[in-house]
């Protein structure tokens, strides 16, 4: 039996629902129809999978416990037959074990009943956006000169969704972009994503790490030189700026550029031309500039170390990347992503993270951001004698709050003894997640925005975890 809702011709997306409860399917179809989606429900997933090819689904919403074929079997079939359609698991039987299993099997997200309609709609929107971005990346990869797709920006937090939106809006333009954020947050990854989604994607992406070139060489490296320009210049050489012709020039840590090079860069942006060291002619250059810094450029300008006119040239669009500690909900996703990549690179199959280590990773403050997370996991993979990565492999001291982070006035919770009951692990994981979320956000409204959970649902979770008093004290 199926239930269908059709909306206006311009729909927000097409959702297919598998749920053996007829009433639940009808409720979801009606609710999603009112939200502007085109929805169709099937009580029999076998029939639903057979019909899926002709429905042009943007996302599949499936129950996990159904007769004949359960949600995990549906995931397996979807991964094989419809790998581009994201799957949301909907169930009343939520556990850490089930969540991790579903995510590792390819689920986009895992939603427990009862749920807030606004939260469900938000998750569906994110899944549809993810699918559209994935399809865009597939199309993009077909046009890349080297045939290599750009690395994906991992995360579903509100903060990283905003970064993706900024990339999507900025990429098609010619405007200069300034990417800001602390070391290790992934500024070059964002720069490459901008290039990969731009009309210049088939042309070169040239990255210059400004602090890595000595001040005496940076001019000739960036702008090139003519034969005889200095001792040892026995031939002319094209600079990195010229190599970016038609493409994108990425200046990482632009605040490190010496003052005389800042002047030359300003001329490049104003006149679209450069002059090689020892050269007499002006060379026309067509490129797009993307710059990045971990410094406060307004403070650098006030101190006289960075030109104000150059600042306004490079800061047409600003994309600020949040610290990893400000998007803790992305940590498990990043960890699983890095583990899968290392598994392929290091040729170690069957690698997996225990629920306890996921909890510890989420509790840690990550002063080195995403780069530190990747490095710490690589070390754990290299040194772990078994495929199962546990707390002791990632944090040898056994305490994620003090293993690498500076001492805190609030003692970190002890890592639970292993093995531990899955229900208890889930409760501990959720309590620690909520506690750190509240500490980072400062109030329930900000916490709801960061987590993607509605205020009402978030407050209920805080109350259930015994953290409602902490919220009152913060008010």
C-alpha positions as CSV (number, residue, x, y, z in Angstrom):
1,X,0.0,0.0,0.0
2,X,1.3,3.5,-0.8
3,X,0.3,7.0,0.2
4,X,1.2,10.0,-2.0
5,X,1.1,13.7,-1.7
6,X,1.8,16.0,-4.7
7,X,2.4,19.7,-4.2
8,X,2.9,22.6,-6.5
9,X,5.0,22.1,-9.7
10,X,8.0,23.8,-7.9
11,X,8.6,21.4,-5.0
12,X,11.4,21.5,-2.4
13,X,12.3,17.9,-3.1
14,X,10.9,14.4,-3.6
15,X,10.9,12.2,-0.5
16,X,10.1,8.4,-0.6
17,X,9.1,6.8,2.8
18,X,9.3,3.2,3.8
19,X,7.3,2.4,7.0
20,X,5.2,-0.7,7.6
21,X,2.8,1.4,9.8
22,X,0.1,2.8,7.4
23,X,-0.8,5.6,9.8
24,X,2.8,6.8,10.2
25,X,3.3,6.8,6.4
26,X,0.1,8.9,5.9
27,X,1.1,11.3,8.7
28,X,4.6,11.8,7.2
29,X,3.2,12.3,3.6
30,X,0.7,14.9,4.8
31,X,3.2,16.7,7.0
32,X,5.9,16.8,4.3
33,X,3.3,17.9,1.7
34,X,2.4,20.9,3.9
35,X,6.1,21.7,4.0
36,X,6.4,21.8,0.2
37,X,7.8,18.4,-0.5
38,X,6.5,15.8,-2.9
39,X,6.2,12.6,-0.8
40,X,5.2,9.0,-1.4
41,X,5.0,6.2,1.3
42,X,5.3,2.5,0.9
43,X,4.4,-0.1,3.6
44,X,6.4,-2.7,1.8
45,X,10.0,-1.8,1.1
46,X,10.4,-4.4,-1.5
47,X,7.7,-2.8,-3.6
48,X,9.1,0.6,-2.8
49,X,12.6,-0.3,-4.0
50,X,11.1,-1.7,-7.2
51,X,9.3,1.6,-7.9
52,X,12.1,3.9,-6.7
53,X,13.8,4.1,-10.1
54,X,10.8,5.9,-11.7
55,X,10.2,8.3,-8.8
56,X,13.3,10.5,-9.1
57,X,13.7,10.5,-5.3
58,X,15.9,13.1,-3.7
59,X,16.0,11.3,-0.3
60,X,14.7,8.1,1.2
61,X,13.2,8.0,4.7
62,X,13.0,4.5,6.1
63,X,12.0,2.8,9.3
64,X,14.6,0.3,10.6
65,X,12.3,-2.5,11.9
66,X,10.0,-3.8,9.2
67,X,8.9,-7.3,8.3
68,X,10.4,-8.8,5.2
69,X,13.2,-6.3,4.8
70,X,14.6,-4.2,7.6
71,X,16.3,-0.8,7.4
72,X,19.8,-2.2,7.3
73,X,18.9,-4.4,4.3
74,X,17.3,-1.3,2.6
75,X,20.6,0.5,3.2
76,X,22.6,-2.3,1.5
77,X,20.2,-2.3,-1.5
78,X,20.4,1.5,-1.8
79,X,24.1,1.5,-1.7
80,X,24.2,-0.9,-4.5
81,X,21.3,0.3,-6.7
82,X,20.8,4.0,-5.8
83,X,24.1,5.2,-4.3
84,X,23.3,8.9,-5.0
85,X,20.1,8.9,-3.0
86,X,20.8,9.8,0.7
87,X,19.0,7.6,3.3
88,X,17.6,8.8,6.6
89,X,16.9,6.1,9.2
90,X,13.8,6.7,11.3
91,X,13.2,4.5,14.3
92,X,12.0,4.4,17.9
93,X,14.9,2.0,18.8
94,X,17.8,4.4,18.9
95,X,21.1,3.2,20.3
96,X,24.8,4.1,19.8
97,X,25.3,0.7,18.3
98,X,22.4,1.2,15.8
99,X,23.6,4.8,15.0
100,X,27.2,3.8,14.3
101,X,26.1,0.7,12.3
102,X,23.7,2.7,10.2
103,X,26.3,5.5,9.5
104,X,29.0,3.0,8.6
105,X,26.5,1.2,6.3
106,X,25.9,4.5,4.5
107,X,23.0,6.2,6.2
108,X,23.0,10.0,5.9
109,X,21.6,10.4,9.4
110,X,19.8,8.6,12.2
111,X,16.6,10.1,13.7
112,X,14.9,8.6,16.7
113,X,11.1,8.8,17.5
114,X,9.4,10.8,18.7
115,X,10.9,13.6,16.6
116,X,10.1,17.3,16.0
117,X,8.7,18.0,12.6
118,X,11.0,21.0,12.2
119,X,14.1,18.8,12.9
120,X,12.9,16.1,10.4
121,X,12.4,18.8,7.7
122,X,15.9,20.2,8.5
123,X,17.5,16.8,8.1
124,X,15.6,16.2,4.8
125,X,16.8,19.6,3.5
126,X,20.4,18.8,4.5
127,X,20.2,15.4,2.8
128,X,18.8,16.9,-0.4
129,X,21.5,19.6,-0.4
130,X,24.1,17.0,0.1
131,X,22.8,15.0,-2.9
132,X,22.7,18.1,-5.1
133,X,26.3,19.0,-4.1
134,X,27.4,15.4,-4.7
135,X,25.8,15.5,-8.1
136,X,27.5,18.8,-8.8
137,X,30.8,17.4,-7.8
138,X,30.3,14.4,-10.1
139,X,29.6,16.7,-13.0
140,X,32.6,18.8,-12.0
141,X,34.9,15.8,-11.9
142,X,34.1,15.0,-15.5
143,X,35.5,18.4,-16.5
144,X,38.6,18.6,-14.4
145,X,41.7,18.4,-16.4
146,X,43.3,15.7,-14.3
147,X,40.0,13.9,-13.8
148,X,40.3,14.1,-10.0
149,X,37.3,15.2,-7.9
150,X,37.9,17.8,-5.1
151,X,38.0,16.5,-1.5
152,X,34.7,16.8,0.2
153,X,34.1,19.2,3.1
154,X,32.8,16.9,5.8
155,X,30.2,17.9,8.3
156,X,26.5,18.5,8.9
157,X,26.6,21.2,11.5
158,X,24.9,24.5,10.9
159,X,28.3,26.2,10.9
160,X,29.7,24.1,8.2
161,X,26.5,24.3,6.2
162,X,26.9,28.1,6.2
163,X,30.5,27.6,4.8
164,X,29.2,25.4,2.0
165,X,26.5,28.0,1.2
166,X,29.1,30.7,1.0
167,X,31.3,28.5,-1.3
168,X,28.3,27.8,-3.6
169,X,27.3,31.5,-3.8
170,X,30.9,32.8,-4.2
171,X,32.4,30.2,-6.6
172,X,30.7,31.3,-9.9
173,X,31.9,34.9,-9.4
174,X,35.2,36.6,-10.1
175,X,35.3,38.3,-6.6
176,X,38.4,37.9,-4.4
177,X,37.8,35.8,-1.3
178,X,39.4,36.0,2.1
179,X,39.2,32.8,4.2
180,X,39.8,33.3,7.9
181,X,40.1,30.8,10.7
182,X,42.6,29.3,13.1
183,X,45.4,26.9,11.9
184,X,44.2,23.4,10.9
185,X,40.5,24.3,10.2
186,X,40.8,23.5,6.5
187,X,41.3,26.9,4.8
188,X,43.0,25.4,1.7
189,X,40.3,22.8,1.4
190,X,37.7,25.6,1.2
191,X,39.9,27.5,-1.4
192,X,40.1,24.3,-3.5
193,X,36.3,23.9,-3.3
194,X,35.8,27.4,-4.5
195,X,38.0,26.8,-7.5
196,X,36.5,23.4,-8.2
197,X,33.0,24.9,-8.4
198,X,34.0,27.9,-10.4
199,X,34.1,28.4,-14.2
200,X,37.9,28.3,-13.9
201,X,37.9,24.7,-12.6
202,X,39.6,23.3,-15.7
203,X,42.5,25.8,-15.3
204,X,45.3,25.7,-12.8
205,X,44.9,26.0,-9.0
206,X,48.2,27.4,-7.7
207,X,48.8,27.5,-3.9
208,X,51.5,29.6,-2.3
209,X,52.3,29.1,1.4
210,X,53.6,32.6,2.1
211,X,55.6,31.9,5.3
212,X,57.4,28.9,3.6
213,X,59.3,31.1,1.1
214,X,62.1,33.2,2.5
215,X,61.7,37.0,2.1
216,X,64.7,37.2,-0.2
217,X,63.2,34.7,-2.7
218,X,59.5,35.4,-2.5
219,X,59.4,38.1,-5.2
220,X,61.2,36.0,-7.8
221,X,59.2,32.9,-6.9
222,X,55.9,34.7,-7.1
223,X,56.5,37.0,-10.1
224,X,59.4,35.2,-11.9
225,X,62.6,36.7,-13.3
226,X,64.4,37.5,-16.5
227,X,67.8,36.1,-17.5
228,X,70.6,38.2,-15.9
229,X,68.3,39.7,-13.3
230,X,70.7,38.5,-10.6
231,X,73.7,36.3,-10.1
232,X,72.8,32.8,-11.2
233,X,69.8,33.8,-13.3
234,X,71.1,32.1,-16.5
235,X,67.6,31.8,-17.9
236,X,64.2,33.4,-17.6
237,X,61.7,31.8,-15.3
238,X,58.0,32.1,-15.1
239,X,56.7,32.8,-11.6
240,X,53.8,31.1,-9.7
241,X,51.5,34.0,-10.4
242,X,51.9,33.4,-14.2
243,X,51.4,29.7,-13.7
244,X,47.9,30.5,-12.4
245,X,47.0,32.1,-15.7
246,X,43.2,31.6,-16.3
247,X,42.8,29.8,-13.0
248,X,43.0,30.5,-9.2
249,X,45.9,31.8,-7.2
250,X,45.7,30.8,-3.5
251,X,47.8,32.8,-1.0
252,X,47.9,30.9,2.3
253,X,48.8,33.0,5.3
254,X,48.8,36.2,3.3
255,X,49.5,38.3,6.4
256,X,53.1,37.0,6.2
257,X,53.8,38.8,2.9
258,X,56.5,41.5,3.2
259,X,55.4,45.1,2.6
260,X,57.1,45.4,-0.8
261,X,55.3,42.2,-2.1
262,X,52.0,43.6,-0.8
263,X,52.5,46.6,-3.1
264,X,53.2,44.3,-6.1
265,X,50.1,42.2,-5.2
266,X,48.0,45.3,-5.0
267,X,49.1,46.3,-8.5
268,X,48.2,42.8,-9.7
269,X,44.7,43.1,-8.4
270,X,44.2,46.7,-9.7
271,X,45.9,46.5,-13.1
272,X,45.8,42.7,-13.7
273,X,49.4,42.8,-14.8
274,X,52.8,42.0,-13.3
275,X,56.5,42.6,-14.0
276,X,59.1,39.9,-13.6
277,X,62.3,40.7,-11.6
278,X,64.7,42.3,-14.0
279,X,62.1,42.7,-16.7
280,X,60.9,45.8,-18.5
281,X,57.6,44.7,-19.9
282,X,54.2,44.3,-18.2
283,X,52.6,40.9,-18.4
284,X,48.9,40.6,-18.5
285,X,47.5,38.1,-16.0
286,X,43.9,36.7,-15.8
287,X,43.4,35.0,-12.5
288,X,41.2,34.9,-9.4
289,X,42.7,35.5,-6.0
290,X,41.7,33.5,-2.9
291,X,43.7,34.3,0.2
292,X,43.7,32.9,3.7
293,X,45.0,33.9,7.1
294,X,44.8,32.9,10.8
295,X,45.6,36.4,11.9
296,X,43.3,39.4,12.7
297,X,44.1,41.6,9.7
298,X,42.4,44.6,11.3
299,X,45.0,44.4,14.1
300,X,47.8,43.9,11.5
301,X,46.6,47.0,9.7
302,X,46.5,49.0,13.0
303,X,50.1,47.8,13.7
304,X,51.2,48.9,10.2
305,X,52.1,45.4,9.1
306,X,49.3,45.0,6.5
307,X,48.2,47.6,3.9
308,X,44.7,48.8,4.3
309,X,44.2,49.3,0.5
310,X,45.2,45.7,-0.1
311,X,42.9,44.4,2.7
312,X,39.9,45.9,1.0
313,X,40.9,44.4,-2.4
314,X,41.3,40.8,-1.0
315,X,38.3,41.0,1.4
316,X,35.5,41.3,-1.0
317,X,33.9,38.2,0.3
318,X,34.9,36.8,3.7
319,X,34.4,33.1,4.6
320,X,35.1,32.4,8.3
321,X,35.7,28.7,9.1
322,X,34.8,27.7,12.7
323,X,37.0,25.8,15.1
324,X,36.3,22.1,15.3
325,X,35.4,22.7,19.0
326,X,32.5,24.9,17.7
327,X,31.0,22.0,15.6
328,X,31.4,19.0,17.8
329,X,28.6,17.1,16.0
330,X,30.9,16.9,13.0
331,X,33.7,15.1,14.9
332,X,32.4,11.5,14.6
333,X,31.7,12.1,10.9
334,X,35.2,13.4,10.3
335,X,36.7,10.6,12.3
336,X,34.9,7.9,10.3
337,X,35.9,9.7,7.1
338,X,39.6,9.9,8.0
339,X,39.5,6.2,9.1
340,X,38.1,5.1,5.8
341,X,40.7,7.1,3.8
342,X,43.6,5.8,5.9
343,X,42.2,2.3,5.6
344,X,42.6,2.6,1.8
345,X,45.9,4.5,1.9
346,X,47.6,2.2,4.5
347,X,45.9,-0.9,3.1
348,X,44.4,-1.9,6.4
349,X,40.9,-3.3,6.0
350,X,38.2,-3.6,8.7
351,X,39.3,-0.5,10.7
352,X,36.6,0.7,13.1
353,X,36.2,3.1,16.0
354,X,34.6,2.0,19.2
355,X,31.7,4.0,20.7
356,X,33.9,4.9,23.6
357,X,36.6,6.4,21.4
358,X,33.9,8.4,19.5
359,X,32.8,9.8,22.8
360,X,36.4,10.7,23.8
361,X,37.0,12.4,20.5
362,X,33.9,14.5,20.9
363,X,34.9,15.5,24.5
364,X,38.4,16.7,23.5
365,X,38.9,20.4,22.8
366,X,41.0,20.0,19.6
367,X,43.4,23.0,19.7
368,X,44.9,21.9,16.4
369,X,41.5,21.5,14.8
370,X,40.8,19.1,11.9
371,X,44.5,18.7,11.1
372,X,45.1,17.5,14.7
373,X,42.2,15.1,14.5
374,X,43.5,13.6,11.2
375,X,47.1,13.3,12.6
376,X,46.0,11.7,15.8
377,X,43.9,9.1,14.0
378,X,46.7,8.3,11.6
379,X,49.0,7.7,14.5
380,X,46.5,5.5,16.2
381,X,46.0,3.5,13.0
382,X,49.7,3.0,12.5
383,X,50.3,1.9,16.1
384,X,47.2,0.0,16.9
385,X,47.8,-3.8,16.7
386,X,44.2,-4.6,16.0
387,X,41.6,-3.1,13.5
388,X,39.5,-1.8,16.4
389,X,40.6,1.7,17.4
390,X,39.9,2.3,21.1
391,X,40.5,5.2,23.6
392,X,44.0,4.0,24.5
393,X,45.1,4.0,20.9
394,X,44.0,7.6,20.3
395,X,44.7,9.0,23.8
396,X,47.5,7.0,25.4
397,X,47.0,8.7,28.8
398,X,43.4,7.5,28.8
399,X,42.0,11.1,29.5
400,X,41.0,13.1,26.4
401,X,40.7,16.3,28.4
402,X,44.4,16.2,29.5
403,X,46.1,14.1,26.9
404,X,47.0,17.1,24.7
405,X,44.8,20.0,25.8
406,X,45.9,22.5,28.6
407,X,44.5,21.9,32.1
408,X,40.9,23.0,32.6
409,X,39.2,24.2,35.7
410,X,36.5,21.6,35.0
411,X,37.8,18.1,35.3
412,X,37.1,15.8,32.4
413,X,34.8,12.8,33.0
414,X,36.6,9.5,33.5
415,X,36.6,7.2,30.4
416,X,34.3,4.3,31.2
417,X,35.7,0.9,31.7
418,X,35.5,-1.3,28.6
419,X,33.4,-3.2,27.6
420,X,30.3,-1.3,28.5
421,X,26.6,-1.8,28.0
422,X,25.5,0.0,24.8
423,X,22.6,1.8,26.4
424,X,24.9,3.1,29.1
425,X,27.4,4.2,26.5
426,X,24.7,6.1,24.6
427,X,23.5,7.9,27.7
428,X,27.1,8.8,28.7
429,X,27.9,9.9,25.1
430,X,24.8,12.1,24.8
431,X,25.3,13.6,28.3
432,X,28.9,14.6,27.5
433,X,27.9,15.9,24.0
434,X,25.1,18.1,25.5
435,X,27.4,19.3,28.3
436,X,30.1,20.4,25.9
437,X,27.5,21.8,23.5
438,X,26.0,24.0,26.2
439,X,29.4,25.2,27.4
440,X,30.4,26.2,23.8
441,X,27.1,27.8,22.9
442,X,26.4,29.6,26.2
443,X,22.6,29.5,25.7
444,X,19.9,27.1,24.5
445,X,19.1,29.1,21.3
446,X,22.7,29.1,20.1
447,X,23.0,25.4,21.2
448,X,19.9,24.5,19.1
449,X,21.4,26.3,16.1
450,X,24.8,24.5,16.4
451,X,23.3,21.1,16.9
452,X,20.3,21.2,14.5
453,X,18.0,20.1,17.3
454,X,14.9,22.2,18.1
455,X,14.9,24.3,21.3
456,X,12.0,22.2,22.8
457,X,13.6,18.9,21.9
458,X,17.0,20.1,23.1
459,X,15.6,21.3,26.4
460,X,13.9,17.9,26.9
461,X,17.2,16.1,26.3
462,X,19.0,18.4,28.7
463,X,16.4,17.8,31.4
464,X,16.6,14.0,30.8
465,X,20.4,14.1,31.1
466,X,20.2,16.1,34.3
467,X,21.7,19.3,32.7
468,X,18.7,21.6,32.9
469,X,20.1,23.2,36.1
470,X,23.3,24.1,34.1
471,X,21.1,25.8,31.6
472,X,19.3,27.8,34.3
473,X,22.6,28.9,35.8
474,X,23.8,30.2,32.4
475,X,20.7,32.4,32.1
